[in-house]
Amino acid sequence: MIRVAVAGAAGRMGATVCDAVTGAEDMELTGRADPELGVSVDDVLGDADVLVDFTRPDTALENIRLAVGAGVHAVVGTTGFDIAEIAAMPGDGKVLVAPNFAIGAVLMMRFATEASRIMAKAEIIELHHDRKLDAPSGTAARTAELMQGDVPIHSVRLPGLVAHQEVILGDVGQTLTIRHDSTDRTSFMPGVLLAVRRVGTLPSSPVVGLEALLFDDA
Ligand SMILES: NC(=O)c1ccc[n+]([C@@H]2O[C@H](COP(=O)([O-])OP(=O)(O)OC[C@H]3O[C@@H](n4cnc5c(N)ncnc54)[C@H](O)[C@@H]3O)[C@@H](O)[C@H]2O)c1
């Protein structure tokens, strides 16, 4: 059994992760950390093999630092912080950070990356619920980073949305639109559970993107 603690357990994503871990036959939910629950990340690390972090841009790095230092692996979904800082953290815990754990979003990024090598120009429109703290989204920033050329990003924040992205590519007399929609937060759970199962065996750390676990050439 993999012992899993969740940081941000009272949040929208964290609560969904707690349900998914509870429903997984090979995992045990050993801790729920969240200021809303009066439980700190330090309190839950002693009983965990893996910490899953879905918190805030201003707290994720400290949580990862605590986990790595305690030899606990970290699966991180929080977006909007400087991933480069993870590499210098002392400790034995391995880290996988993914801006998007939905398989369809990973495929969208891959197809957009390939199309950008051939088509003349591209822009990204990302649309999220209006409680999201960061803009542009981590998914859009990562997509633009992977694509060829300068790719502008437009951010929409409205109630009623969950997580959506359109990559529009243009060339002579034509456009190509690649769109992904997460209509429910359960869309992220197969990817999160896969990362929890695999993070401890990563050959290097940190690893960015779920694609590293899905494609041999990533
Ligand atoms: N990677 C992905 O696939 C993916 C998908 C959706 C959302 N996200 C990201 O996940 C993060 C969380 O999103 P959300 O909608 O669940 O937010 P949310 O505001 O609903 O939940 C965040 C929770 O973190 C808690 N928290 C704050 N500081 C903490 C700390 N130091 N330790 C533990 N918990 C702490 C808050 O009390 C809150 O309950 C955001 O950064 C969002 O962009 C990533």
Ligand as a Chemical Component Dictionary entry (heavy atoms), coordinates in Angstrom:
data_LIG
# 
_chem_comp.id                   LIG 
_chem_comp.type                 NON-POLYMER 
_chem_comp.pdbx_formal_charge   0 
_chem_comp.three_letter_code    LIG 
# 
loop_
_chem_comp_atom.comp_id 
_chem_comp_atom.atom_id 
_chem_comp_atom.alt_atom_id 
_chem_comp_atom.type_symbol 
_chem_comp_atom.charge 
_chem_comp_atom.model_Cartn_x 
_chem_comp_atom.model_Cartn_y 
_chem_comp_atom.model_Cartn_z 
_chem_comp_atom.pdbx_ordinal 
LIG N1  N1  N 0  -2.257  20.345 -12.187 1  
LIG C1  C1  C 0  -3.568  20.223 -12.426 2  
LIG O1  O1  O 0  -4.028  19.318 -13.166 3  
LIG C2  C2  C 0  -4.515  21.215 -11.779 4  
LIG C3  C3  C 0  -5.901  21.133 -11.980 5  
LIG C4  C4  C 0  -6.710  22.037 -11.313 6  
LIG C5  C5  C 0  -6.164  22.978 -10.455 7  
LIG N2  N2  N 1  -4.809  23.044 -10.302 8  
LIG C6  C6  C 0  -4.149  23.962 -9.352  9  
LIG O2  O2  O 0  -4.309  23.411 -8.054  10 
LIG C7  C7  C 0  -4.256  24.467 -7.070  11 
LIG C8  C8  C 0  -5.443  24.353 -6.121  12 
LIG O3  O3  O 0  -6.641  24.640 -6.828  13 
LIG P1  P1  P 0  -8.060  24.570 -6.104  14 
LIG O4  O4  O 0  -9.064  25.026 -7.097  15 
LIG O5  O5  O -1 -8.244  23.249 -5.419  16 
LIG O6  O6  O 0  -7.870  25.711 -4.977  17 
LIG P2  P2  P 0  -8.647  25.872 -3.587  18 
LIG O7  O7  O 0  -8.483  27.307 -3.202  19 
LIG O8  O8  O 0  -10.029 25.295 -3.688  20 
LIG O9  O9  O 0  -7.811  24.937 -2.564  21 
LIG C9  C9  C 0  -6.549  25.256 -2.044  22 
LIG C10 C10 C 0  -6.507  24.745 -0.611  23 
LIG O10 O10 O 0  -5.168  24.852 -0.113  24 
LIG C11 C11 C 0  -5.263  25.181 1.249   25 
LIG N3  N3  N 0  -3.956  25.685 1.724   26 
LIG C12 C12 C 0  -3.483  26.963 1.704   27 
LIG N4  N4  N 0  -2.250  27.018 2.256   28 
LIG C13 C13 C 0  -1.920  25.742 2.596   29 
LIG C14 C14 C 0  -0.762  25.123 3.178   30 
LIG N5  N5  N 0  0.315   25.856 3.521   31 
LIG N6  N6  N 0  -0.776  23.790 3.392   32 
LIG C15 C15 C 0  -1.827  23.026 3.055   33 
LIG N7  N7  N 0  -2.958  23.552 2.495   34 
LIG C16 C16 C 0  -2.996  24.882 2.255   35 
LIG C17 C17 C 0  -6.386  26.196 1.307   36 
LIG O11 O11 O 0  -6.883  26.346 2.645   37 
LIG C18 C18 C 0  -7.396  25.554 0.355   38 
LIG O12 O12 O 0  -8.289  24.681 1.039   39 
LIG C19 C19 C 0  -4.191  25.785 -7.883  40 
LIG O13 O13 O 0  -2.848  26.208 -7.973  41 
LIG C20 C20 C 0  -4.704  25.366 -9.267  42 
LIG O14 O14 O 0  -4.194  26.173 -10.309 43 
LIG C21 C21 C 0  -3.985  22.176 -10.940 44 
# 
loop_
_chem_comp_bond.comp_id 
_chem_comp_bond.atom_id_1 
_chem_comp_bond.atom_id_2 
_chem_comp_bond.value_order 
_chem_comp_bond.pdbx_ordinal 
LIG N1  C1  SING 1  
LIG C1  O1  DOUB 2  
LIG C1  C2  SING 3  
LIG C2  C3  SING 4  
LIG C2  C21 DOUB 5  
LIG C3  C4  DOUB 6  
LIG C4  C5  SING 7  
LIG C5  N2  DOUB 8  
LIG N2  C6  SING 9  
LIG N2  C21 SING 10 
LIG C6  O2  SING 11 
LIG C6  C20 SING 12 
LIG O2  C7  SING 13 
LIG C7  C8  SING 14 
LIG C7  C19 SING 15 
LIG C8  O3  SING 16 
LIG O3  P1  SING 17 
LIG P1  O4  DOUB 18 
LIG P1  O5  SING 19 
LIG P1  O6  SING 20 
LIG O6  P2  SING 21 
LIG P2  O7  DOUB 22 
LIG P2  O8  SING 23 
LIG P2  O9  SING 24 
LIG O9  C9  SING 25 
LIG C9  C10 SING 26 
LIG C10 O10 SING 27 
LIG C10 C18 SING 28 
LIG O10 C11 SING 29 
LIG C11 N3  SING 30 
LIG C11 C17 SING 31 
LIG N3  C12 SING 32 
LIG N3  C16 SING 33 
LIG C12 N4  DOUB 34 
LIG N4  C13 SING 35 
LIG C13 C14 SING 36 
LIG C13 C16 DOUB 37 
LIG C14 N5  SING 38 
LIG C14 N6  DOUB 39 
LIG N6  C15 SING 40 
LIG C15 N7  DOUB 41 
LIG N7  C16 SING 42 
LIG C17 O11 SING 43 
LIG C17 C18 SING 44 
LIG C18 O12 SING 45 
LIG C19 O13 SING 46 
LIG C19 C20 SING 47 
LIG C20 O14 SING 48 
# 
